[in-house]
């Protein structure tokens, strides 16, 4: 189990975008928006249309890239390249094409008759009704100004690629992991009413994920310089991106999400040289 990772200070919100072929009414600039319903949509699903570049304005450190609210198919892939020249003549990072939706089921979960038994991925029908996200964690932090992102999904059944909020950031990965007992749960604003005759009326609202856990083995540098500073600067209204376990790609689509601190807990001096802080992160639903 790898230590959890929290991305913060999203560089993509102030970046410039170019490339590919994207619909005029749903342009690449939509990737800056924290409103997840605002999306960028390609003119078609051809690879010549579904790529773009990101100019961060100066060389900045990035370890994590994530998209929130996408329509990519189960066979889609993404490739990420980074350079400090706009022509990408001397890349500092050349990633291989990686699956957007990798294996999500262990071999003994599905039935032989299931259409996705061989792949272990979500079936296309299982993607309906979800706010789909995917993330790419680079092997190490890359410092670069220019980034090229290629979405490879020419068989997308919608006939186009649709991408929501882009998150590109450095990250904090504590030296010691979250304590045993960390949890991932679901919340909902759904309300159930009842009429006089006894029938129930359901006001259905979207579900959201909630992560909670404790980091009890921080030194003072991490306790104050990382945990306290993140909560002080970001508060409860600024997005972060949670990667609960970078080593668990099987459950990444379930465990990793764009969120925000739902409560600002104090940093506690537990004993000599050791600080503790509780984390509560709620999925971003704006």
Backbone as CSV, one residue per row, in Angstrom:
resi,resn,N_x,N_y,N_z,CA_x,CA_y,CA_z,C_x,C_y,C_z
1,UNK,0.846,-1.193,0.000,0.000,0.000,0.000,0.877,1.236,0.000
2,UNK,0.703,2.094,-1.006,1.481,3.324,-1.106,0.811,4.438,-0.293
3,UNK,1.609,5.385,0.167,1.075,6.488,0.958,0.109,7.331,0.141
4,UNK,-0.963,7.790,0.796,-1.938,8.605,0.087,-1.278,9.862,-0.461
5,UNK,-1.913,10.461,-1.440,-1.377,11.616,-2.143,-2.490,12.643,-2.280
6,UNK,-2.176,13.898,-1.987,-3.152,14.981,-2.130,-2.586,16.017,-3.092
7,UNK,-3.263,16.215,-4.228,-2.888,17.255,-5.174,-3.562,18.560,-4.793
8,UNK,-2.854,19.666,-4.975,-3.412,20.971,-4.595,-2.790,22.052,-5.472
9,UNK,-3.359,23.267,-5.427,-2.909,24.390,-6.253,-2.951,24.008,-7.729
10,UNK,-4.146,23.910,-8.269,-4.358,23.451,-9.635,-3.811,24.457,-10.646
11,UNK,-2.729,24.101,-11.325,-2.095,24.982,-12.302,-2.919,25.130,-13.573
12,UNK,-3.781,24.156,-13.865,-4.540,24.168,-15.117,-5.581,25.270,-15.158
13,UNK,-5.965,25.827,-14.009,-7.001,26.856,-13.989,-6.518,28.176,-14.585
14,UNK,-5.214,28.396,-14.642,-4.676,29.639,-15.197,-3.877,29.398,-16.474
15,UNK,-3.983,28.203,-17.041,-3.189,27.838,-18.209,-3.846,28.306,-19.500
16,UNK,-3.082,28.218,-20.592,-3.596,28.491,-21.932,-3.665,27.175,-22.706
17,UNK,-4.687,27.058,-23.569,-4.944,25.804,-24.277,-4.969,26.021,-25.782
18,UNK,-4.520,25.013,-26.524,-4.548,25.069,-27.982,-4.493,23.649,-28.521
19,UNK,-4.767,23.517,-29.839,-4.599,22.233,-30.510,-5.885,21.463,-30.696
20,UNK,-5.817,20.427,-31.509,-6.972,19.576,-31.765,-8.077,20.307,-32.500
21,UNK,-9.268,19.735,-32.450,-10.450,20.325,-33.081,-11.600,20.204,-32.099
22,UNK,-11.958,21.304,-31.474,-12.950,21.320,-30.405,-14.094,22.248,-30.767
23,UNK,-15.299,21.865,-30.400,-16.488,22.615,-30.773,-16.435,24.040,-30.216
24,UNK,-16.870,24.996,-31.035,-16.789,26.405,-30.651,-17.574,26.698,-29.380
25,UNK,-18.720,26.054,-29.212,-19.551,26.305,-28.036,-19.087,25.582,-26.793
26,UNK,-18.181,24.605,-26.969,-17.648,23.835,-25.845,-16.131,23.757,-25.993
27,UNK,-15.449,24.885,-25.801,-14.018,24.974,-26.113,-13.119,24.425,-25.014
28,UNK,-11.846,24.346,-25.316,-10.864,23.862,-24.354,-10.784,24.737,-23.104
29,UNK,-11.106,26.017,-23.230,-11.072,26.897,-22.063,-12.008,26.420,-20.954
30,UNK,-12.995,25.576,-21.304,-13.905,25.036,-20.290,-13.172,24.186,-19.260
31,UNK,-11.989,23.679,-19.616,-11.239,22.832,-18.692,-10.797,23.583,-17.447
32,UNK,-10.781,24.911,-17.513,-10.402,25.708,-16.350,-11.501,25.751,-15.297
33,UNK,-12.743,25.565,-15.708,-13.885,25.814,-14.831,-14.033,24.746,-13.757
34,UNK,-14.387,25.196,-12.548,-14.698,24.266,-11.464,-16.137,23.781,-11.543
35,UNK,-16.922,24.335,-12.453,-18.282,23.845,-12.681,-18.171,22.611,-13.569
36,UNK,-18.433,21.453,-13.007,-18.157,20.203,-13.716,-19.032,20.020,-14.946
37,UNK,-20.168,20.723,-14.994,-21.049,20.602,-16.155,-20.505,21.343,-17.367
38,UNK,-19.562,22.248,-17.163,-18.942,22.957,-18.275,-17.827,22.081,-18.823
39,UNK,-17.965,21.631,-20.061,-17.033,20.659,-20.625,-16.474,21.151,-21.943
40,UNK,-15.369,20.555,-22.344,-14.825,20.716,-23.690,-15.225,19.491,-24.495
41,UNK,-15.675,19.717,-25.733,-16.133,18.603,-26.574,-15.471,18.691,-27.935
42,UNK,-14.864,17.585,-28.356,-14.190,17.558,-29.652,-15.203,17.521,-30.793
43,UNK,-14.753,17.927,-31.973,-15.628,17.929,-33.145,-16.014,16.513,-33.549
44,UNK,-15.113,15.562,-33.337,-15.369,14.151,-33.596,-14.418,13.354,-32.717
45,UNK,-14.387,12.045,-32.906,-13.565,11.197,-32.035,-12.214,10.843,-32.653
46,UNK,-11.888,11.409,-33.793,-10.610,11.096,-34.442,-9.444,11.608,-33.604
47,UNK,-8.342,10.887,-33.644,-7.178,11.275,-32.844,-6.645,12.649,-33.237
48,UNK,-6.859,13.041,-34.490,-6.419,14.365,-34.937,-7.199,15.487,-34.258
49,UNK,-8.366,15.151,-33.694,-9.218,16.156,-33.052,-9.066,16.177,-31.543
50,UNK,-8.677,15.059,-30.951,-8.812,14.898,-29.500,-7.490,15.063,-28.744
51,UNK,-6.613,15.905,-29.249,-5.384,16.233,-28.536,-5.377,17.734,-28.262
52,UNK,-4.537,18.161,-27.340,-4.394,19.587,-27.067,-3.121,19.824,-26.256
53,UNK,-2.709,21.069,-26.209,-1.541,21.454,-25.430,-1.968,22.374,-24.291
54,UNK,-1.178,22.342,-23.236,-1.396,23.180,-22.055,-0.119,23.976,-21.811
55,UNK,-0.250,25.301,-21.793,0.886,26.179,-21.515,0.699,26.746,-20.110
56,UNK,1.564,26.360,-19.189,1.451,26.803,-17.799,2.039,28.189,-17.567
57,UNK,2.638,28.789,-18.605,3.192,30.127,-18.479,4.639,30.149,-18.062
58,UNK,5.074,29.183,-17.306,6.463,29.008,-16.900,6.638,27.558,-16.481
59,UNK,7.859,27.134,-16.327,8.111,25.754,-15.910,7.632,25.568,-14.472
60,UNK,6.715,24.641,-14.288,6.143,24.405,-12.965,6.164,22.907,-12.653
61,UNK,6.232,22.536,-11.368,6.270,21.113,-11.004,4.881,20.473,-11.079
62,UNK,4.810,19.318,-11.727,3.553,18.571,-11.863,3.841,17.100,-11.600
63,UNK,3.017,16.479,-10.801,3.103,15.027,-10.576,1.786,14.352,-10.937
64,UNK,0.695,15.124,-10.870,-0.641,14.548,-11.005,-1.422,15.288,-12.072
65,UNK,-2.059,14.531,-12.974,-3.007,15.077,-13.936,-4.305,14.303,-13.790
66,UNK,-5.427,15.023,-13.773,-6.713,14.353,-13.619,-7.791,15.110,-14.382
67,UNK,-8.722,14.348,-14.950,-9.899,14.909,-15.591,-11.138,14.465,-14.827
68,UNK,-12.067,15.381,-14.660,-13.305,15.076,-13.943,-14.487,15.326,-14.879
69,UNK,-15.381,14.354,-14.948,-16.570,14.393,-15.806,-16.190,14.215,-17.269
70,UNK,-15.942,12.968,-17.649,-15.550,12.628,-19.010,-16.542,11.617,-19.591
71,UNK,-16.533,11.494,-20.910,-17.402,10.509,-21.558,-16.597,9.410,-22.244
72,UNK,-15.332,9.269,-21.900,-14.453,8.329,-22.594,-14.983,6.896,-22.501
73,UNK,-14.737,6.132,-23.542,-15.202,4.754,-23.584,-14.255,3.858,-22.794
74,UNK,-14.669,2.623,-22.599,-13.882,1.697,-21.777,-12.555,1.311,-22.420
75,UNK,-12.388,1.569,-23.718,-11.130,1.245,-24.394,-10.237,2.459,-24.592
76,UNK,-10.616,3.606,-24.071,-9.869,4.843,-24.303,-8.519,4.822,-23.604
77,UNK,-7.566,5.553,-24.179,-6.242,5.712,-23.596,-5.844,7.184,-23.602
78,UNK,-4.841,7.520,-22.801,-4.307,8.880,-22.754,-2.786,8.808,-22.795
79,UNK,-2.184,9.782,-23.470,-0.722,9.868,-23.530,-0.321,11.294,-23.176
80,UNK,0.670,11.433,-22.300,1.085,12.742,-21.786,2.553,12.975,-22.117
81,UNK,2.832,14.143,-22.689,4.198,14.552,-23.012,4.435,15.932,-22.419
82,UNK,5.641,16.180,-21.924,5.968,17.480,-21.345,7.302,17.965,-21.889
83,UNK,7.413,19.287,-22.059,8.649,19.885,-22.567,8.714,21.339,-22.111
84,UNK,9.869,21.937,-22.291,10.009,23.356,-21.997,10.060,24.197,-23.262
85,UNK,9.936,23.555,-24.423,9.800,24.269,-25.689,8.429,23.958,-26.271
86,UNK,7.816,24.954,-26.903,6.451,24.812,-27.396,6.326,23.778,-28.504
87,UNK,7.420,23.448,-29.184,7.368,22.462,-30.254,7.629,21.043,-29.795
88,UNK,7.902,20.845,-28.511,8.156,19.526,-27.926,9.322,18.816,-28.613
89,UNK,10.319,19.621,-29.040,11.488,19.031,-29.692,12.392,18.325,-28.690
90,UNK,12.366,18.769,-27.434,13.217,18.157,-26.404,12.368,17.831,-25.179
91,UNK,11.567,16.775,-25.263,10.662,16.444,-24.148,11.435,16.098,-22.875
92,UNK,10.886,16.511,-21.747,11.440,16.104,-20.451,10.633,14.953,-19.866
93,UNK,9.485,14.665,-20.484,8.683,13.497,-20.102,7.922,13.025,-21.329
94,UNK,8.034,11.752,-21.645,7.289,11.124,-22.737,6.594,9.891,-22.187
95,UNK,5.334,10.035,-21.839,4.601,8.915,-21.290,4.076,7.985,-22.374
96,UNK,3.988,6.720,-22.045,3.360,5.764,-22.953,1.835,5.917,-22.860
97,UNK,1.130,5.418,-23.851,-0.327,5.429,-23.799,-0.786,4.533,-22.653
98,UNK,-1.637,5.054,-21.781,-2.141,4.270,-20.653,-3.665,4.238,-20.685
99,UNK,-4.225,3.127,-20.217,-5.675,2.970,-20.213,-6.315,3.989,-19.278
100,UNK,-7.367,4.640,-19.765,-8.124,5.555,-18.913,-8.924,4.765,-17.892
101,UNK,-9.548,3.687,-18.324,-10.292,2.823,-17.415,-9.624,1.446,-17.415
102,UNK,-8.698,1.226,-16.514,-8.010,-0.071,-16.472,-8.897,-1.132,-15.826
103,UNK,-8.314,-2.262,-15.524,-9.038,-3.343,-14.844,-9.588,-2.828,-13.511
104,UNK,-10.869,-3.084,-13.264,-11.508,-2.622,-12.023,-12.127,-3.769,-11.225
105,UNK,-12.133,-4.976,-11.786,-12.696,-6.128,-11.091,-11.629,-7.209,-10.923
106,UNK,-11.532,-7.756,-9.726,-10.680,-8.921,-9.516,-11.241,-10.103,-10.320
107,UNK,-10.385,-11.077,-10.600,-10.759,-12.161,-11.515,-11.967,-12.958,-11.031
108,UNK,-12.194,-13.039,-9.706,-13.255,-13.896,-9.178,-14.545,-13.157,-8.869
109,UNK,-14.663,-11.875,-9.314,-15.863,-11.092,-9.013,-16.935,-11.264,-10.088
110,UNK,-16.510,-11.283,-11.342,-17.456,-11.367,-12.450,-17.824,-12.813,-12.761
111,UNK,-18.969,-12.984,-13.409,-19.410,-14.291,-13.877,-18.892,-14.533,-15.291
112,UNK,-18.706,-15.804,-15.617,-18.222,-16.172,-16.949,-19.082,-15.572,-18.045
113,UNK,-20.375,-15.465,-17.797,-21.305,-14.978,-18.808,-21.237,-13.468,-19.000
114,UNK,-20.612,-12.742,-18.084,-20.558,-11.283,-18.198,-19.729,-10.877,-19.408
115,UNK,-20.205,-9.830,-20.116,-19.509,-9.374,-21.320,-18.090,-8.911,-21.027
116,UNK,-17.864,-8.421,-19.808,-16.536,-7.881,-19.477,-15.695,-8.848,-18.659
117,UNK,-16.032,-10.154,-18.686,-15.275,-11.131,-17.905,-13.804,-11.150,-18.314
118,UNK,-13.547,-11.123,-19.621,-12.181,-11.226,-20.103,-11.378,-9.963,-19.804
119,UNK,-11.988,-8.798,-19.914,-11.242,-7.552,-19.742,-11.104,-7.141,-18.282
120,UNK,-12.105,-7.466,-17.442,-12.090,-7.023,-16.063,-12.377,-5.547,-15.901
121,UNK,-12.705,-4.859,-16.999,-13.015,-3.437,-16.945,-14.511,-3.240,-16.737
122,UNK,-14.894,-1.994,-16.515,-16.317,-1.696,-16.507,-16.914,-2.033,-17.866
123,UNK,-18.113,-2.588,-17.871,-18.871,-2.685,-19.106,-19.366,-1.283,-19.455
124,UNK,-19.557,-1.024,-20.742,-19.994,0.305,-21.162,-21.292,0.705,-20.459
125,UNK,-22.188,-0.264,-20.246,-23.475,0.035,-19.605,-23.301,0.474,-18.150
126,UNK,-22.211,0.046,-17.495,-21.985,0.398,-16.095,-21.507,1.834,-15.915
127,UNK,-21.140,2.485,-17.014,-20.652,3.861,-16.929,-21.782,4.871,-16.875
128,UNK,-22.997,4.432,-17.197,-24.128,5.360,-17.234,-24.432,5.890,-15.837
129,UNK,-24.702,7.204,-15.780,-25.113,7.810,-14.520,-23.974,8.156,-13.584
130,UNK,-22.715,7.932,-13.996,-21.571,8.231,-13.154,-20.897,9.519,-13.611
131,UNK,-20.361,10.279,-12.670,-19.472,11.385,-13.005,-18.072,10.785,-13.096
132,UNK,-17.669,10.432,-14.294,-16.448,9.668,-14.487,-15.214,10.562,-14.445
133,UNK,-14.192,10.062,-13.789,-12.917,10.764,-13.697,-11.794,9.777,-13.996
134,UNK,-10.656,10.304,-14.402,-9.469,9.476,-14.487,-8.258,10.333,-14.149
135,UNK,-7.236,9.693,-13.640,-6.030,10.426,-13.269,-4.798,9.689,-13.748
136,UNK,-3.728,10.452,-13.945,-2.435,9.911,-14.336,-1.414,10.427,-13.331
137,UNK,-0.764,9.507,-12.618,0.256,9.861,-11.637,1.615,9.606,-12.278
138,UNK,2.391,10.654,-12.471,3.685,10.508,-13.120,4.664,9.787,-12.193
139,UNK,5.632,9.079,-12.753,6.593,8.346,-11.912,7.340,9.253,-10.944
140,UNK,7.566,10.498,-11.345,8.231,11.480,-10.488,7.739,12.862,-10.901
141,UNK,7.947,13.841,-10.046,7.553,15.202,-10.371,8.315,15.688,-11.600
142,UNK,7.583,16.286,-12.550,8.161,16.805,-13.788,8.025,18.326,-13.771
143,UNK,9.110,19.022,-14.027,9.082,20.483,-14.079,9.131,20.896,-15.544
144,UNK,8.020,21.448,-16.033,7.917,21.799,-17.447,6.850,22.875,-17.627
145,UNK,6.975,23.602,-18.709,5.991,24.643,-19.042,4.915,24.124,-19.989
146,UNK,5.311,23.351,-20.990,4.389,22.928,-22.042,4.039,21.454,-21.894
147,UNK,2.767,21.150,-22.029,2.274,19.788,-21.892,1.381,19.458,-23.079
148,UNK,1.521,18.246,-23.580,0.664,17.759,-24.667,-0.101,16.552,-24.156
149,UNK,-1.421,16.607,-24.301,-2.291,15.534,-23.825,-3.066,14.985,-25.020
150,UNK,-2.897,13.708,-25.279,-3.571,13.048,-26.401,-4.572,12.029,-25.859
151,UNK,-5.827,12.215,-26.204,-6.865,11.257,-25.844,-7.089,10.339,-27.038
152,UNK,-6.903,9.047,-26.850,-7.020,8.062,-27.934,-8.313,7.288,-27.718
153,UNK,-9.352,7.710,-28.421,-10.688,7.124,-28.192,-11.529,7.227,-29.460
154,UNK,-10.960,6.783,-30.587,-11.648,6.984,-31.866,-12.882,6.109,-32.041
155,UNK,-13.107,5.150,-31.128,-14.318,4.334,-31.196,-15.357,4.756,-30.156
156,UNK,-15.220,5.964,-29.633,-16.178,6.450,-28.642,-17.595,6.399,-29.220
157,UNK,-18.537,5.711,-28.542,-19.883,5.564,-29.097,-20.639,6.879,-29.240
158,UNK,-20.216,7.918,-28.529,-20.867,9.224,-28.662,-20.397,9.981,-29.898
159,UNK,-19.335,9.514,-30.535,-18.815,10.183,-31.717,-17.969,11.402,-31.408
160,UNK,-17.643,11.620,-30.150,-16.783,12.736,-29.744,-16.212,12.413,-28.367
161,UNK,-15.216,13.183,-27.976,-14.650,13.085,-26.631,-15.044,14.322,-25.845
162,UNK,-15.487,14.098,-24.635,-15.934,15.193,-23.771,-15.117,15.164,-22.484
163,UNK,-14.522,16.301,-22.132,-13.646,16.389,-20.967,-14.109,17.513,-20.062
164,UNK,-14.180,17.225,-18.781,-14.533,18.246,-17.804,-13.296,18.868,-17.193
165,UNK,-13.398,19.254,-15.952,-12.355,19.991,-15.243,-11.009,19.269,-15.297
166,UNK,-9.948,20.013,-15.639,-8.591,19.475,-15.660,-7.865,19.914,-14.400
167,UNK,-7.202,18.957,-13.751,-6.440,19.226,-12.537,-4.997,18.825,-12.788
168,UNK,-4.076,19.795,-12.723,-2.653,19.528,-12.896,-1.923,20.171,-11.730
169,UNK,-1.186,19.378,-10.974,-0.624,19.934,-9.752,0.556,19.133,-9.246
170,UNK,1.304,19.776,-8.374,2.237,19.056,-7.522,1.415,18.370,-6.441
171,UNK,2.079,17.776,-5.459,1.317,16.995,-4.503,2.042,16.913,-3.168
172,UNK,1.276,16.560,-2.154,1.845,16.214,-0.854,1.588,14.735,-0.615
173,UNK,2.665,13.995,-0.409,2.580,12.582,-0.079,3.309,12.387,1.250
174,UNK,2.575,12.259,2.362,3.221,12.195,3.679,4.262,11.082,3.750
175,UNK,5.284,11.319,4.572,6.345,10.328,4.735,5.823,9.053,5.388
176,UNK,4.797,9.194,6.250,4.150,8.039,6.868,2.682,8.059,6.496
177,UNK,2.147,6.907,6.173,0.810,6.832,5.603,-0.282,7.082,6.640
178,UNK,-1.486,7.248,6.120,-2.669,7.391,6.967,-2.831,6.146,7.832
179,UNK,-3.353,6.325,9.040,-3.495,5.215,9.979,-4.493,4.170,9.483
180,UNK,-4.340,2.950,9.977,-5.348,1.921,9.745,-6.700,2.420,10.269
181,UNK,-7.751,2.154,9.508,-9.073,2.620,9.903,-9.611,3.734,9.029
182,UNK,-8.789,4.214,8.071,-9.289,5.211,7.125,-10.481,4.641,6.366
183,UNK,-11.416,5.509,6.007,-12.654,5.007,5.405,-13.035,5.790,4.156
184,UNK,-13.741,5.108,3.278,-14.337,5.711,2.093,-15.811,5.360,2.107
185,UNK,-16.661,6.375,2.148,-18.100,6.125,2.200,-18.838,6.978,1.190
186,UNK,-20.142,6.832,1.190,-21.015,7.566,0.282,-21.994,8.416,1.083
187,UNK,-22.222,9.613,0.587,-23.247,10.477,1.153,-24.235,10.850,0.065
188,UNK,-25.364,11.365,0.452,-26.366,11.769,-0.523,-27.291,12.808,0.082
189,UNK,-27.791,13.691,-0.777,-28.800,14.664,-0.362,-30.200,14.184,-0.646
190,UNK,-30.365,12.928,-1.065,-31.684,12.381,-1.363,-32.573,12.454,-0.120
191,UNK,-33.807,12.901,-0.323,-34.764,12.995,0.774,-35.970,12.112,0.481
192,UNK,-36.445,11.458,1.524,-37.607,10.580,1.415,-38.759,11.210,2.195
193,UNK,-39.854,11.465,1.496,-41.061,11.983,2.144,-42.156,10.938,2.115
194,UNK,-43.202,11.188,2.847,-44.311,10.226,2.905,-45.632,10.974,2.886
195,UNK,-46.504,10.537,1.995,-47.833,11.141,1.919,-48.742,10.483,2.946
196,UNK,-49.943,11.051,3.129,-50.855,10.563,4.161,-51.211,9.092,3.977
197,UNK,-51.280,8.637,2.750,-51.637,7.245,2.503,-50.505,6.271,2.774
198,UNK,-49.317,6.775,3.079,-48.192,5.908,3.406,-47.181,5.739,2.295
199,UNK,-47.542,6.138,1.065,-46.595,5.997,-0.042,-45.420,6.961,0.145
200,UNK,-44.245,6.499,-0.223,-43.058,7.326,-0.096,-42.780,8.100,-1.381
201,UNK,-42.327,9.318,-1.214,-41.925,10.167,-2.331,-40.418,10.388,-2.223
202,UNK,-39.712,10.084,-3.285,-38.254,10.156,-3.277,-37.800,11.360,-4.093
203,UNK,-37.040,12.243,-3.439,-36.391,13.361,-4.120,-34.936,12.960,-4.331
204,UNK,-34.665,12.361,-5.497,-33.359,11.773,-5.761,-32.305,12.843,-6.033
205,UNK,-31.175,12.754,-5.328,-30.046,13.653,-5.518,-28.784,12.821,-5.741
206,UNK,-27.790,13.381,-6.397,-26.576,12.602,-6.667,-25.863,12.191,-5.383
207,UNK,-25.213,11.052,-5.439,-24.373,10.626,-4.331,-23.002,11.287,-4.443
208,UNK,-22.281,11.327,-3.349,-20.925,11.832,-3.342,-20.091,10.983,-2.390
209,UNK,-18.783,10.945,-2.649,-17.878,10.160,-1.822,-17.318,11.002,-0.677
210,UNK,-17.006,10.310,0.421,-16.420,10.948,1.593,-15.235,10.108,2.066
211,UNK,-14.091,10.740,2.206,-12.911,10.071,2.752,-12.607,10.653,4.121
212,UNK,-12.268,9.787,5.071,-11.804,10.259,6.368,-10.674,9.364,6.843
213,UNK,-9.700,9.965,7.486,-8.561,9.213,7.990,-7.708,10.099,8.867
214,UNK,-6.755,9.495,9.534,-5.883,10.212,10.465,-4.423,9.997,10.099
215,UNK,-3.682,11.087,10.048,-2.236,11.039,9.912,-1.675,11.329,11.298
216,UNK,-1.223,10.294,11.989,-0.821,10.455,13.383,0.687,10.448,13.593
217,UNK,1.454,10.315,12.490,2.903,10.200,12.634,3.633,11.280,11.834
218,UNK,3.112,12.503,11.868,3.757,13.609,11.176,4.819,14.233,12.072
219,UNK,5.927,14.644,11.462,6.854,15.465,12.241,6.360,16.912,12.186
220,UNK,7.039,17.813,12.876,6.542,19.183,12.937,6.560,19.857,11.569
221,UNK,7.535,19.503,10.731,7.603,20.082,9.399,6.361,19.766,8.590
222,UNK,5.946,18.500,8.594,4.748,18.122,7.843,3.480,18.592,8.554
223,UNK,3.472,18.491,9.867,2.271,18.864,10.606,1.885,20.311,10.400
224,UNK,2.868,21.205,10.563,2.586,22.623,10.406,2.827,23.112,8.980
225,UNK,3.943,22.672,8.375,4.304,23.172,7.057,3.475,22.606,5.926
226,UNK,2.859,21.453,6.132,2.020,20.844,5.099,0.544,20.818,5.504
227,UNK,0.207,20.027,6.512,-1.205,19.846,6.866,-1.862,21.163,7.273
228,UNK,-1.250,21.874,8.225,-1.844,23.130,8.677,-1.891,24.160,7.553
229,UNK,-0.790,24.274,6.793,-0.753,25.271,5.732,-1.774,24.974,4.630
230,UNK,-1.953,23.699,4.280,-2.950,23.370,3.259,-4.345,23.780,3.700
231,UNK,-4.708,23.454,4.934,-6.043,23.810,5.412,-6.183,25.319,5.580
232,UNK,-5.132,25.992,6.005,-5.200,27.445,6.156,-5.398,28.129,4.814
233,UNK,-4.655,27.679,3.797,-4.707,28.334,2.493,-5.938,27.954,1.682
234,UNK,-6.347,26.701,1.754,-7.422,26.221,0.896,-8.800,26.322,1.539
235,UNK,-8.878,26.247,2.860,-10.176,26.270,3.515,-11.039,25.106,3.081
236,UNK,-12.352,25.314,3.067,-13.272,24.243,2.674,-13.891,24.489,1.297
237,UNK,-13.406,25.520,0.581,-14.029,25.854,-0.697,-13.134,25.740,-1.901
238,UNK,-11.924,25.198,-1.742,-10.978,25.083,-2.848,-10.705,23.605,-3.135
239,UNK,-10.741,23.207,-4.407,-10.569,21.786,-4.713,-9.177,21.244,-4.410
240,UNK,-9.147,19.994,-3.991,-7.945,19.183,-3.924,-8.248,17.895,-4.684
241,UNK,-7.222,17.130,-4.985,-7.459,15.838,-5.629,-6.846,14.756,-4.754
242,UNK,-7.687,13.822,-4.331,-7.267,12.748,-3.446,-6.930,11.490,-4.232
243,UNK,-5.740,10.959,-3.999,-5.369,9.629,-4.472,-5.133,8.804,-3.214
244,UNK,-6.084,7.962,-2.875,-6.056,7.258,-1.593,-4.888,6.284,-1.490
245,UNK,-4.531,5.657,-2.606,-3.415,4.702,-2.621,-2.870,4.662,-4.049
246,UNK,-1.774,5.388,-4.337,-1.243,5.408,-5.700,-0.884,4.034,-6.246
247,UNK,-0.695,3.057,-5.381,-0.366,1.717,-5.833,-1.567,0.861,-6.175
248,UNK,-2.770,1.338,-5.899,-3.987,0.564,-6.130,-4.698,1.080,-7.378
249,UNK,-4.272,0.609,-8.540,-4.922,1.043,-9.775,-6.217,0.284,-10.020
250,UNK,-6.383,-0.882,-9.398,-7.614,-1.650,-9.554,-8.818,-0.836,-9.081
251,UNK,-8.664,-0.124,-7.973,-9.776,0.635,-7.391,-9.619,2.138,-7.545
252,UNK,-8.704,2.577,-8.414,-8.441,4.006,-8.543,-9.691,4.785,-8.919
253,UNK,-10.482,4.256,-9.831,-11.674,4.983,-10.279,-12.706,5.101,-9.162
254,UNK,-12.612,4.223,-8.160,-13.533,4.273,-7.026,-12.994,5.147,-5.901
255,UNK,-11.686,5.090,-5.668,-11.094,5.699,-4.474,-10.549,7.101,-4.694
256,UNK,-10.226,7.458,-5.928,-9.598,8.748,-6.213,-10.641,9.730,-6.723
257,UNK,-10.611,10.957,-6.224,-11.626,11.913,-6.669,-11.222,13.352,-6.378
258,UNK,-11.815,14.265,-7.145,-11.720,15.691,-6.875,-12.600,15.998,-5.678
259,UNK,-12.057,16.701,-4.712,-12.837,16.964,-3.514,-12.433,18.278,-2.870
260,UNK,-12.845,18.425,-1.627,-12.488,19.597,-0.828,-12.454,19.162,0.629
261,UNK,-11.713,19.876,1.451,-11.768,19.603,2.880,-13.173,19.957,3.381
262,UNK,-13.837,18.999,3.996,-15.179,19.278,4.505,-15.152,19.838,5.917
263,UNK,-14.052,19.594,6.644,-13.829,20.181,7.956,-12.350,20.507,8.114
264,UNK,-12.055,21.545,8.881,-10.672,21.938,9.119,-10.299,21.510,10.535
265,UNK,-9.631,20.380,10.634,-9.280,19.828,11.932,-7.975,20.432,12.443
266,UNK,-7.816,20.511,13.743,-6.565,21.037,14.297,-5.418,20.044,14.141
267,UNK,-4.215,20.599,14.108,-3.018,19.781,14.171,-2.699,19.586,15.653
268,UNK,-2.626,18.326,16.072,-2.510,17.999,17.495,-1.104,17.503,17.804
269,UNK,-0.519,18.023,18.895,0.793,17.563,19.350,0.565,16.312,20.200
270,UNK,0.786,15.140,19.611,0.496,13.876,20.297,1.559,13.533,21.335
271,UNK,2.821,13.600,20.923,3.929,13.337,21.833,5.183,13.923,21.215
272,UNK,6.296,13.802,21.876,7.519,14.489,21.465,7.850,14.238,19.997
273,UNK,7.882,15.325,19.223,8.283,15.229,17.829,7.239,14.663,16.893
274,UNK,6.021,14.376,17.368,5.000,13.776,16.515,3.699,14.578,16.595
275,UNK,3.177,14.910,15.381,1.929,15.643,15.265,0.886,14.739,14.626
276,UNK,-0.386,15.080,14.834,-1.486,14.291,14.290,-2.549,15.226,13.727
277,UNK,-3.184,14.810,12.633,-4.284,15.589,12.069,-5.284,14.640,11.429
278,UNK,-6.563,14.930,11.626,-7.630,14.190,10.961,-7.922,14.842,9.616
279,UNK,-8.176,14.021,8.607,-8.536,14.510,7.269,-9.958,14.098,6.948
280,UNK,-10.744,15.031,6.468,-12.074,14.732,5.931,-12.183,15.429,4.583
281,UNK,-12.344,14.642,3.533,-12.419,15.174,2.186,-13.715,14.707,1.543
282,UNK,-14.498,15.661,1.078,-15.786,15.373,0.418,-15.659,15.603,-1.075
283,UNK,-16.268,14.739,-1.852,-16.203,14.848,-3.313,-16.795,16.173,-3.777
284,UNK,-16.136,16.771,-4.769,-16.566,18.048,-5.348,-17.773,17.807,-6.254
285,UNK,-18.854,18.533,-6.009,-20.086,18.312,-6.771,-20.596,19.578,-7.427
286,UNK,-19.782,20.633,-7.468,-20.218,21.913,-8.042,-20.493,21.781,-9.531
